[in-house]
């Protein structure tokens, strides 16, 4: 699959929210993610105001995915890939943007029963560091962290800079 990585632009919002709803509805059809769109809008607004970065993957059909992370907090807030793009490398490339911006490591949480996501993050070098409860759904979550090999910063030759 061919896609381009670029920084999020406000004009992406309508497509981004539709992608987020579609992706999460596929993962958890019992939850009405359309009703949670205002929550995502609030998260975006507060995270961007606090310095979060957002990158999108775009293919010939439009947005294929996005990632939002906060380098200051070393935390990945959201990552979502359109169902049509799953398995095509977009998630890995988007995660690479966060890894490049946070070369000393960062964390995230994922629903404990999201086995596809857990397998993906483990393949990407994340390790489990805790557990908790998702405040919106009440579902169990797993807290994961990634650091570059052996906890040392990536060398310049290993870094993949996010697109400008």
C-alpha positions in Angstrom: 0.0 0.0 0.0 1.3 3.4 -0.9 0.7 6.4 1.4 2.2 9.7 2.3 2.8 10.9 5.9 2.2 14.5 6.7 1.3 16.8 9.5 -2.4 17.1 10.4 -4.2 20.1 9.1 -7.5 21.5 10.4 -9.0 20.7 7.0 -8.5 17.0 7.8 -10.9 17.1 10.7 -14.1 15.8 9.0 -12.2 12.9 7.3 -10.2 12.2 10.5 -13.3 11.9 12.7 -15.0 9.6 10.2 -11.9 7.4 10.1 -11.8 7.3 13.9 -15.5 6.3 14.2 -15.1 3.7 11.4 -11.9 2.2 12.8 -13.2 2.0 16.4 -16.7 0.8 15.4 -15.0 -2.1 13.6 -13.0 -2.9 16.7 -15.8 -2.5 19.2 -19.2 -2.6 17.4 -21.1 -2.6 20.7 -20.0 1.0 21.4 -21.5 4.0 19.6 -18.4 5.9 18.6 -20.3 8.5 16.7 -21.7 9.6 20.1 -18.1 9.9 21.4 -17.0 12.3 18.6 -17.4 15.3 21.0 -15.0 13.6 23.4 -12.4 13.2 20.6 -12.9 16.8 19.6 -12.2 17.9 23.2 -9.2 15.6 23.4 -7.8 17.1 20.1 -8.3 20.7 21.2 -6.8 20.2 24.6 -3.9 18.0 23.4 -3.0 20.3 20.5 -3.1 23.4 22.8 -0.7 21.5 25.1 1.8 20.8 22.3 0.7 17.4 21.0 1.6 16.5 17.5 -0.6 14.8 14.9 0.4 13.1 11.7 -1.8 11.6 9.1 -1.2 8.9 6.5 -2.9 9.6 3.2 -3.4 7.3 0.2 -5.3 7.7 -3.1 -8.6 7.2 -1.3 -8.0 9.8 1.4 -6.9 9.6 5.0 -5.7 6.1 5.8 -4.8 6.8 9.5 -3.6 9.2 12.1 -1.5 9.4 15.2 -1.6 11.9 18.0 1.1 12.0 20.7 2.5 14.4 23.2 6.3 14.5 23.2 6.5 16.5 26.4 4.4 14.0 28.3 5.9 11.1 26.3 2.4 9.7 25.7 0.6 8.4 22.6 -3.0 9.6 22.9 -4.6 8.1 19.8 -3.7 6.1 16.7 -6.3 4.8 14.3 -6.1 3.3 10.8 -9.0 3.0 8.3 -10.2 -0.6 8.0 -9.2 -0.6 4.3 -5.6 0.2 5.2 -5.1 -2.2 8.1 -2.1 -4.5 7.5 -0.7 -2.1 4.9 2.0 -0.4 7.0 0.3 2.8 7.9 0.1 2.1 11.6 3.8 1.2 11.7 4.7 4.4 9.8 2.5 6.6 12.0 4.0 5.0 15.1 7.4 5.8 13.6 6.5 9.5 13.8 6.0 9.2 17.5 9.2 7.1 17.9 11.2 9.7 16.1 9.8 12.6 18.1 10.2 10.7 21.4 13.5 8.8 20.9 13.9 8.1 24.6 10.5 6.4 24.8 6.9 6.9 25.4 3.8 5.1 26.7 0.3 4.4 25.7 -2.7 2.4 26.9 -4.8 -0.1 25.0 -7.9 -2.1 25.8 -6.8 -5.4 27.3 -9.0 -7.4 24.9 -7.8 -5.6 21.8 -5.6 -8.5 20.9 -4.7 -7.2 17.4 -3.4 -3.9 18.8 -1.5 -5.7 21.6 0.2 -8.0 19.1 1.1 -5.0 16.9 2.6 -3.0 19.8 4.6 -6.0 21.1 6.0 -6.5 17.6 7.0 -2.8 17.7 9.0 -3.3 20.9 6.5 -2.2 23.5 6.4 -3.9 26.9 3.6 -4.0 29.5 4.3 -1.8 32.4 0.9 -1.6 34.1 -2.9 -2.0 33.9 -6.0 0.0 34.7 -9.5 0.8 33.6 -10.6 2.8 30.7 -12.6 5.8 32.2 -15.0 6.0 29.3 -15.9 2.3 28.8 -15.0 0.8 32.1 -13.0 -1.9 30.2 -9.7 -3.2 31.4 -6.6 -1.6 29.8 -3.0 -2.4 29.5 -0.3 0.3 29.8 2.6 -0.2 27.5 6.0 1.6 27.0 8.5 1.7 24.3 12.1 2.7 24.5 14.8 2.4 21.9 16.9 -0.7 22.1 18.1 -1.3 25.7 16.6 2.0 26.8 19.2 4.1 25.0 18.4 6.9 22.6 18.4 6.1 18.9 21.4 7.2 17.0 21.0 9.7 14.2 21.3 6.9 11.6 18.5 4.9 13.3 16.0 7.8 13.6 13.2 8.2 11.1 12.3 11.8 11.1 8.6 12.6 10.7 7.8 14.5 7.6 7.8 18.3 7.6 
